[in-house]
């Protein structure tokens, strides 16, 4: 982290008072992402050891900004050490905004409008900024060509189908892959293909969208990116909204190129299938192969999209073995447990004072965690905080500035997330997490609040929060 601190101080002419690991962001990318901040400014720091990928992101960012597109400003870089510093766009992704503004398939107007704004900007990346982009910087391929498609389809075959135990005739499936690839390559491919255009790669700041994670971009077809957004698995957009957004995209796109809608739609659903298979391959690699179970939570949503496609999207080419294999995935015993959501896991989060003893588990489960926060800086020793609690903004701001607090919390989140994933997979119903400190008023309360915020809204998880000592104080 020293190189990021140096870049921060060189750019802002003041040191970073805290460095906060950002949990859950870029979880599949292999990058280390942190927020560096002091009382006046903040920035996002990235550490990544693939020079070509870093260079693509940095140069693409500068190129898009020259075209007036909303992407992060690059503050500083040190490619020799795989480090760069970029603008802090906040914490709200389009996916999180959508999740907060929906009730099942009933999506609030402000979330729909956010998607419309994102869709409106997509042609500017693809057409306007794509015209004079230096495709020699693309990594690992300069175009979404036969090799790129082969990598994605093999990823799906070996890391999803094989590891999920879905039976298939390999030669017949390869024949279908060959036909699908040949058909995909007949689409006009002279545009910028963002590659990972999905709801977690769009940040909303003051209601405006900003875009991330285009370092895998290359030259390709228009259909791929809009397919990625509309069939983003966990976003789970209703079919009617997908169609509305697709119509809006095509109307906007017609302002940039001479658009043949019939020709566009002839290839569209083939690209939807290609994108979903790429995503399933990624979920299988991270989930089945690497053992990161939370990636498998997206599989049911991806299969829901597959089921809709099989019933509603007619392809202009015959792919009988692929369709049969996908039907097999929908009926797989191994995947069936993923398809049906388990009962919710209740995570009971508490704060307490060690003077009065740790809290007892009232569920009879007898497990969980007790974290001792007494090693952390104690706001209670300062007169200005004595009447306040860890729920008050002044105390939270004080603790936010302590790097030791963020390191402590990052370790807590890592342990708790792993247990939540395992407990959900095994059908457990309760997990208890307690934080203790000297008085049970400041540090333990703050940490309990932070963990509750992290877990709330997570699929299959209910959070119950209790501050024992604050109850005794009548707060």
Residue, then its C-alpha position, 0 to 999 in steps of 0.5 A: x500500500x505504500x506506493x498508493x500512499x505516495x501517489x496520494x500524497x504527491x497528487x493531493x500534497x497531503x498524506x492519506x489519513x486512512x486506507x480502507x479496503x473496499x470489500x466486495x468490489x471487483x471481486x472477480x478481477x484479481x485487483x486490490x482496491x482501496x479508498x484513501x482519504x483524509x479530511x478534505x479529499x478521497x481517491x480510489x487506489x488500485x494495485x494490479x500486476x497485469x501491466x497490459x490491463x492497467x495500461x488499457x484502463x488508464x489510456x481508455x479512461x483518458x480517451x473517454x474523458x476527452x470525449x466527455x464521457x463520465x468515467x473516473x479521472x486518473x490522478x496518478x500512476x506507477x505502472x512499474x509497481x502496478x499502481x494507479x490512483x483514480x477519482x472516487x465515485x462513491x459506493x452506490x452501484x447501479x445494481x445496489x440502486x436497483x435493489x433498493x428501489x424494487x419490490x420483486x418485478x415492481x421497479x420504481x421509476x427512479x431506477x428505471x430512469x437510471x437504466x435509461x440514462x445508462x442505455x442512452x450513454x452506451x452508443x457514445x462509448x460504442x460509436x462516438x468514442x470507438x471511432x478513434x480509440x487505439x485498439x492496439x492497447x486492447x488486452x488480451x485481444x484487439x477484437x471480439x474474434x473467433x479466438x475470443x469467442x472460443x475462450x468464452x465457450x470453452x470456459x462455459x463448457x469446462x468450468x460450468x458444464x463439466x463441474x456442474x456435472x451436466x452431460x453433453x456430447x462433446x463433438x456435437x456441442x463443438x459443432x454447435x459452438x462452431x456454427x454459433x461462432x460463425x454466425x456471431x462473426x457475421x454481425x457488423x463488428x466495427x465498434x467498441x465492445x465494452x465487454x463487461x457492461x453490467x450493473x455493478x460496473x456503473x456507479x451512481x453519484x448524485x444520481x448521475x451514472x459513471x462507468x468502470x471496468x472497460x479495460x477488457x474492451x475491444x472492437x466488436x459487435x453492438x449487440x454484446x454490450x446491451x445484451x450484457x446489461x439487459x441479461x445481467x443475472x442478479x439484476x433480474x430485470x423483468x422481460x417487459x423492462x428489458x424490451x423497453x430498454x432495448x427499444x430505447x437503446x435502438x432509438x438512441x443508436x439510430x442517432x449515431x449510425x444508419x441502423x437496420x433494426x431487423x439486421x440488429x435483431x437477427x443477431x441479438x439473441x445469439x449474442x445474449x446466449x453467448x454472454x450468458x454462457x460466458x457469465x456461467x463459465x465465470x460463475x463456475x470457475x469462481x464458485x465450483x473451481x475456486x470454492x467461492x460460493x457466493x459466485x454461485x448465487x448468480x447461477x439461478x438468475x442466469x438459468x432463469x434467463x436461459x429458460x426465458x430464452x428457450x421459450x421466447x427467442x428463436x435463433x436463425x440457426x439450429x443449435x440442437x445439442x447446445x439447446x439440449x445441454x441448456x435444458x439439461x442444466x435447467x433440470x440438473x439435480x446438482x443445480x436444483x439446490x441453487x435454483x430454489x432459494x434456501x430459507x433465510x439465514x438470520x444474522x444476529x449482530x450485537x454490541x456489549x461491554x466486557x464488564x457485564x460479560x458476553x452475550x449468550x446465544x438464545x437460539x441454541x445454535x451455540x456458534x458464531x463470533x465474539x470480536x474484542x474491539x478493546x485493541x482499537x482507539x477508544x473515543x470514550x477517553x475523549x471528553x467530547x465523545x463521552x455522552x455520544x455513542x457509536x451510532x453518532x456521526x462524530x464518533x463514526x467520523x473519528x473511527x473512520x479516520x483510524x486505519x486500524x479500525x478499517x483493518x480490523x473490520x476488513x478481517x471481520x467481514x472476511x470471516x463473517x462473509x465466509x461463514x454466511x456463505x457456508x451456513x446458507x449452503x448448508x441450510x443453517x438458520x442462525x449466526x451470531x456475531x458480537x462485538x465487545x469493548x470496555x463500555x459497550x457504547x462506542x467501538x462495539x456499537x460502531x462495528x456492529x452498525x458497520x457489519x449490519x450495513x454490510x449484510x443488509x440487503x444480501x439475498x437470503x440474509x436477515x439481520x437483527x441488530x442489538x446494542x445491549x448497553x444502549x438499551x440500558x441507557x435508554x437509547 
